[in-house]
Amino acid sequence: MAQQENQLDRERFSCPICLDLLKDPVTTVCGHSFCKSCINTHWDKEEERGSYSCPQCRETFTPRPVLGKNTMLADLVEELKKTGLQAAPADHCYAGPEDVACDVCTGRKLKALKSCLNCLASYCEKHLQLHFQLPPFKKHKLVEPSKKLQENICSRHDEVMKMFCRTDQQCICYLCSVEEHKDHDTVSAAAERTERQRELGLRRQTIQQRVQDTEKDVKLLQQEEEALNGSADKAVEDSAEIFTEMIRLLQKRSSDVKQQIRSQQETEVSRVRELQERLEQEITELKRKNHELKQLSDTEDHNQFLHNYPSLSPLSGSTHSSSIRIRPLRNFEDVTAAVSKVRGRLQDILSGTETEILQIVSQVDVLLPQPEPETRADFLRYSQEITLDPNTVNKHLLLSEGNTKVTCMSEEQSHSNQSDRFTYWLQVLSRESLTGRCYWEVEVGGGGVDVAVTYKNISRAGGSDECLFGVNDKSWSLSCYGNSYNFHYNSIMTPVSGPVSSRVGVYLDHSAGVLSFYRVSDTMTLLHRVQTTFTQPLCAGVSVNPGSTAEFCKLK
């Protein structure tokens, strides 16, 4: 009785907003009491409306009432705290909107400690005691609190679903198994759980093995980085010793070699670290997937296990090389040998634009070349935003969509006079200079568009071949006309077979000398690939025929 009175007092002196005991209580004109901070916060939200309402009776006030502390009420709350009100359950013991509430509690419900799969109910610590004390309840299956207990009930027969139909891949009750699922392959939910549990175990073993294999590759990469740094350092030291023996004219060349080695070292170490980071990310993802499978594996409710099992995403293939082979640790040693060799041919070396030393440095390649991307997601990792340069656009071309779309017009546009503009051919270049690895996509519309890549110093004035994409040695072009493709370079046309799409993807690996054109749809289809040596930064470009459009797509 005393506990009930105590709880009644607590409810009487609780704030209707925060449901906790009143703190610094104030009373509105309508007679309702709140914590001062709670009512002020509530009215702050109504400031823009210009009227203020009581959260309990909805009476409105204009202007905003001035609140004073209810001293008598504050004294009563403090007195009640001293007489045992603090013995009431802590606020965090009550069930909130995100918690599972006890199904037995009346009034304000406590958080459930367990859910019973037999009773299909959830219980707080107090009401759970019968399951520990009475023999009939001791055999019940208790699990962590769940809001989904009713999903275990068959909506057709109002029976617990303890069977699983393998034909329809769903949980069913016993009556379902002898009626609409009569001729289906049915087993107990527990038996199906056992089978799926075994499959989960095999999948976890696969993940764990992949984690181990990837960790080995990471260690190999770490060793490779150490070898790179050691070899580069030794090459720098040896080269410095040799150059100190040379006359003053060799001092500048020594500095050039040293800088080239460091640059190549940084490039190769960066590649090692990039691959290492990708492998570590894959380890993290595999461990996260393993944790997800373990959580499902540990689910005690068979039905919930079987309900969630189909939603598991399939295990993706490994993105890293199956094995990383470290080549013999020669690396930069050839540089030292080259320095010694050219010492006797000083005059010939100094007169050349590139020395044999620098050539050897640039050939240091300690890892296998990076593979070209395969899926569209792989290509998008290198996506490059392309905007068209208004200073280069032909006067019959109209730029729109933030200079990403070009349309061929019958009349000249009001472009300013620029020396960089294509004066004859219907072409335009990108603002961006392209180096490294880049990928972009062009949406093609109409009768004919050339998707091109070119050096920035391509000629612009007049109608000579030196200005037209694909008809000189400064540009590479894929022509998209009707239902066919053709590739052009240096006046040589190569027919390209493959399904036609309105979207063309372009992949550039400048340092590797790779330029590839793709048909973009559900999958990436290679149309044409170029292997060459690029000597300058490149620009993207398009040539648009009358009645056609080309738009560089936003990929991020």
Solvent accessible surface area in square Angstrom, and as a share of the most:
residue,aa,sasa,rsa
1,M,166,0.74
2,A,78,0.60
3,Q,142,0.63
4,Q,127,0.57
5,E,98,0.44
6,N,34,0.18
7,Q,47,0.21
8,L,99,0.49
9,D,36,0.19
10,R,21,0.08
11,E,99,0.44
12,R,156,0.57
13,F,20,0.08
14,S,23,0.15
15,C,0,0.00
16,P,53,0.33
17,I,67,0.34
18,C,52,0.31
19,L,93,0.46
20,D,47,0.25
21,L,17,0.08
22,L,8,0.04
23,K,109,0.46
24,D,68,0.35
25,P,3,0.02
26,V,0,0.00
27,T,46,0.27
28,T,7,0.04
29,V,120,0.69
30,C,36,0.21
31,G,52,0.50
32,H,52,0.23
33,S,28,0.18
34,F,0,0.00
35,C,1,0.00
36,K,77,0.33
37,S,77,0.50
38,C,23,0.14
39,I,0,0.00
40,N,45,0.23
41,T,72,0.42
42,H,44,0.20
43,W,1,0.00
44,D,80,0.41
45,K,163,0.69
46,E,22,0.10
47,E,91,0.41
48,E,178,0.80
49,R,152,0.55
50,G,38,0.37
51,S,28,0.18
52,Y,13,0.05
53,S,9,0.06
54,C,0,0.00
55,P,27,0.17
56,Q,99,0.44
57,C,59,0.35
58,R,159,0.58
59,E,83,0.37
60,T,87,0.51
61,F,21,0.09
62,T,105,0.61
63,P,112,0.70
64,R,70,0.26
65,P,25,0.15
66,V,150,0.86
67,L,28,0.14
68,G,52,0.50
69,K,117,0.50
70,N,44,0.23
71,T,87,0.51
72,M,147,0.66
73,L,27,0.13
74,A,13,0.10
75,D,89,0.46
76,L,82,0.41
77,V,2,0.01
78,E,89,0.40
79,E,96,0.43
80,L,34,0.17
81,K,66,0.28
82,K,155,0.66
83,T,95,0.55
84,G,21,0.21
85,L,1,0.01
86,Q,122,0.54
87,A,81,0.63
88,A,16,0.12
89,P,46,0.29
90,A,44,0.34
91,D,63,0.32
92,H,133,0.60
93,C,50,0.30
94,Y,13,0.05
95,A,28,0.22
96,G,29,0.28
97,P,130,0.82
98,E,155,0.69
99,D,48,0.25
100,V,25,0.14
101,A,33,0.25
102,C,0,0.00
103,D,88,0.46
104,V,71,0.41
105,C,14,0.08
106,T,126,0.73
107,G,72,0.70
108,R,89,0.33
109,K,76,0.32
110,L,43,0.22
111,K,80,0.34
112,A,12,0.09
113,L,89,0.44
114,K,56,0.24
115,S,0,0.00
116,C,0,0.00
117,L,28,0.14
118,N,74,0.38
119,C,45,0.27
120,L,26,0.13
121,A,18,0.14
122,S,3,0.02
123,Y,24,0.09
124,C,2,0.01
125,E,117,0.52
126,K,148,0.63
127,H,48,0.21
128,L,1,0.00
129,Q,67,0.30
130,L,93,0.46
131,H,7,0.03
132,F,108,0.45
133,Q,112,0.50
134,L,75,0.37
135,P,93,0.58
136,P,95,0.60
137,F,61,0.25
138,K,120,0.51
139,K,186,0.79
140,H,47,0.21
141,K,96,0.41
142,L,42,0.21
143,V,7,0.04
144,E,110,0.49
145,P,44,0.28
146,S,26,0.17
147,K,121,0.51
148,K,95,0.40
149,L,10,0.05
150,Q,124,0.55
151,E,87,0.39
152,N,5,0.02
153,I,34,0.17
154,C,8,0.05
155,S,122,0.79
156,R,167,0.61
157,H,37,0.17
158,D,114,0.59
159,E,83,0.37
160,V,46,0.26
161,M,29,0.13
162,K,127,0.54
163,M,42,0.19
164,F,5,0.02
165,C,0,0.00
166,R,86,0.32
167,T,78,0.45
168,D,64,0.33
169,Q,92,0.41
170,Q,84,0.37
171,C,23,0.14
172,I,3,0.01
173,C,0,0.00
174,Y,147,0.56
175,L,67,0.33
176,C,7,0.04
177,S,13,0.09
178,V,71,0.41
179,E,84,0.38
180,E,82,0.37
181,H,13,0.06
182,K,144,0.61
183,D,133,0.69
184,H,61,0.27
185,D,76,0.39
186,T,39,0.22
187,V,32,0.18
188,S,47,0.30
189,A,5,0.04
190,A,49,0.38
191,A,46,0.36
192,E,4,0.02
193,R,28,0.10
194,T,93,0.54
195,E,61,0.27
196,R,22,0.08
197,Q,59,0.26
198,R,130,0.47
199,E,55,0.25
200,L,1,0.01
201,G,29,0.28
202,L,89,0.44
203,R,57,0.21
204,R,58,0.21
205,Q,112,0.50
206,T,65,0.38
207,I,1,0.01
208,Q,74,0.33
209,Q,92,0.41
210,R,38,0.14
211,V,17,0.10
212,Q,94,0.42
213,D,54,0.28
214,T,0,0.00
215,E,66,0.30
216,K,127,0.54
217,D,8,0.04
218,V,13,0.07
219,K,129,0.55
220,L,53,0.26
221,L,0,0.00
222,Q,80,0.36
223,Q,105,0.47
224,E,3,0.01
225,E,30,0.14
226,E,122,0.55
227,A,18,0.14
228,L,0,0.00
229,N,48,0.25
230,G,41,0.39
231,S,13,0.08
232,A,0,0.00
233,D,56,0.29
234,K,115,0.49
235,A,2,0.01
236,V,17,0.10
237,E,108,0.48
238,D,32,0.16
239,S,6,0.04
240,A,31,0.24
241,E,113,0.50
242,I,18,0.09
243,F,10,0.04
244,T,111,0.64
245,E,125,0.56
246,M,29,0.13
247,I,100,0.51
248,R,177,0.65
249,L,94,0.47
250,L,8,0.04
251,Q,119,0.53
252,K,149,0.63
253,R,41,0.15
254,S,16,0.10
255,S,64,0.41
256,D,38,0.20
257,V,0,0.00
258,K,85,0.36
259,Q,129,0.57
260,Q,60,0.27
261,I,0,0.00
262,R,101,0.37
263,S,57,0.36
264,Q,28,0.12
265,Q,22,0.10
266,E,125,0.56
267,T,66,0.38
268,E,3,0.01
269,V,10,0.06
270,S,60,0.39
271,R,50,0.18
272,V,0,0.00
273,R,135,0.49
274,E,73,0.33
275,L,25,0.13
276,Q,27,0.12
277,E,93,0.42
278,R,55,0.20
279,L,2,0.01
280,E,73,0.33
281,Q,105,0.47
282,E,19,0.08
283,I,18,0.09
284,T,91,0.53
285,E,83,0.37
286,L,6,0.03
287,K,107,0.45
288,R,120,0.44
289,K,12,0.05
290,N,30,0.15
291,H,103,0.46
292,E,54,0.24
293,L,1,0.00
294,K,88,0.37
295,Q,110,0.49
296,L,14,0.07
297,S,12,0.08
298,D,80,0.42
299,T,36,0.21
300,E,79,0.35
301,D,11,0.05
302,H,65,0.29
303,N,15,0.08
304,Q,16,0.07
305,F,0,0.00
306,L,5,0.03
307,H,115,0.51
308,N,56,0.29
309,Y,28,0.11
310,P,90,0.57
311,S,91,0.59
312,L,26,0.13
313,S,60,0.39
314,P,118,0.74
315,L,55,0.27
316,S,81,0.52
317,G,58,0.56
318,S,54,0.35
319,T,100,0.58
320,H,25,0.11
321,S,55,0.35
322,S,110,0.71
323,S,39,0.25
324,I,14,0.07
325,R,167,0.61
326,I,54,0.27
327,R,111,0.41
328,P,110,0.69
329,L,110,0.55
330,R,145,0.53
331,N,27,0.14
332,F,0,0.00
333,E,72,0.32
334,D,53,0.27
335,V,0,0.00
336,T,28,0.16
337,A,62,0.48
338,A,4,0.03
339,V,0,0.00
340,S,45,0.29
341,K,130,0.55
342,V,5,0.03
343,R,103,0.38
344,G,73,0.70
345,R,105,0.38
346,L,35,0.17
347,Q,128,0.57
348,D,102,0.53
349,I,18,0.09
350,L,48,0.24
351,S,94,0.61
352,G,32,0.31
353,T,140,0.81
354,E,111,0.50
355,T,1,0.01
356,E,55,0.25
357,I,1,0.01
358,L,31,0.15
359,Q,82,0.36
360,I,40,0.20
361,V,0,0.00
362,S,60,0.39
363,Q,132,0.59
364,V,12,0.07
365,D,58,0.30
366,V,7,0.04
367,L,10,0.05
368,L,119,0.59
369,P,101,0.63
370,Q,45,0.20
371,P,99,0.63
372,E,41,0.18
373,P,15,0.10
374,E,140,0.63
375,T,75,0.44
376,R,79,0.29
377,A,70,0.54
378,D,49,0.25
379,F,0,0.00
380,L,54,0.27
381,R,124,0.45
382,Y,33,0.13
383,S,16,0.10
384,Q,56,0.25
385,E,115,0.51
386,I,6,0.03
387,T,28,0.16
388,L,0,0.00
389,D,22,0.11
390,P,41,0.26
391,N,60,0.31
392,T,6,0.03
393,V,0,0.00
394,N,6,0.03
395,K,58,0.24
396,H,58,0.26
397,L,0,0.00
398,L,67,0.33
399,L,24,0.12
400,S,42,0.27
401,E,108,0.48
402,G,64,0.62
403,N,42,0.21
404,T,9,0.05
405,K,58,0.24
406,V,0,0.00
407,T,33,0.19
408,C,13,0.08
409,M,69,0.31
410,S,108,0.70
411,E,130,0.58
412,E,112,0.50
413,Q,42,0.19
414,S,120,0.78
415,H,43,0.19
416,S,68,0.44
417,N,131,0.67
418,Q,74,0.33
419,S,109,0.70
420,D,68,0.35
421,R,10,0.04
422,F,0,0.00
423,T,84,0.49
424,Y,132,0.50
425,W,64,0.22
426,L,39,0.20
427,Q,0,0.00
428,V,0,0.00
429,L,1,0.01
430,S,2,0.02
431,R,126,0.46
432,E,41,0.18
433,S,66,0.43
434,L,1,0.01
435,T,73,0.42
436,G,37,0.35
437,R,57,0.21
438,C,6,0.04
439,Y,0,0.00
440,W,3,0.01
441,E,0,0.00
442,V,0,0.00
443,E,56,0.25
444,V,20,0.12
445,G,26,0.25
446,G,58,0.56
447,G,50,0.48
448,G,0,0.00
449,V,0,0.00
450,D,17,0.09
451,V,1,0.00
452,A,0,0.00
453,V,0,0.00
454,T,0,0.00
455,Y,16,0.06
456,K,102,0.43
457,N,79,0.41
458,I,3,0.02
459,S,50,0.33
460,R,31,0.11
461,A,77,0.60
462,G,34,0.33
463,G,37,0.36
464,S,59,0.38
465,D,79,0.41
466,E,92,0.41
467,C,0,0.00
468,L,38,0.19
469,F,7,0.03
470,G,0,0.00
471,V,34,0.20
472,N,4,0.02
473,D,79,0.41
474,K,60,0.26
475,S,0,0.00
476,W,7,0.02
477,S,1,0.00
478,L,0,0.00
479,S,6,0.04
480,C,13,0.08
481,Y,82,0.31
482,G,59,0.57
483,N,137,0.70
484,S,58,0.37
485,Y,5,0.02
486,N,34,0.17
487,F,12,0.05
488,H,43,0.19
489,Y,69,0.26
490,N,71,0.36
491,S,78,0.51
492,I,118,0.60
493,M,108,0.48
494,T,51,0.30
495,P,100,0.63
496,V,16,0.09
497,S,103,0.67
498,G,38,0.37
499,P,69,0.43
500,V,58,0.33
501,S,23,0.15
502,S,62,0.40
503,R,67,0.24
504,V,0,0.00
505,G,0,0.00
506,V,0,0.00
507,Y,2,0.01
508,L,0,0.00
509,D,13,0.07
510,H,28,0.13
511,S,107,0.69
512,A,49,0.38
513,G,2,0.02
514,V,10,0.05
515,L,0,0.00
516,S,0,0.00
517,F,0,0.00
518,Y,16,0.06
519,R,47,0.17
520,V,12,0.07
521,S,48,0.31
522,D,148,0.77
523,T,94,0.55
524,M,29,0.13
525,T,41,0.24
526,L,85,0.42
527,L,15,0.07
528,H,42,0.19
529,R,106,0.39
530,V,18,0.11
531,Q,115,0.51
532,T,47,0.28
533,T,108,0.63
534,F,15,0.06
535,T,106,0.61
536,Q,63,0.28
537,P,69,0.43
538,L,0,0.00
539,C,1,0.00
540,A,0,0.00
541,G,0,0.00
542,V,0,0.00
543,S,11,0.07
544,V,0,0.00
545,N,50,0.26
546,P,103,0.65
547,G,67,0.64
548,S,0,0.00
549,T,38,0.22
550,A,0,0.00
551,E,55,0.25
552,F,5,0.02
553,C,23,0.14
554,K,165,0.70
555,L,38,0.19
556,K,200,0.85
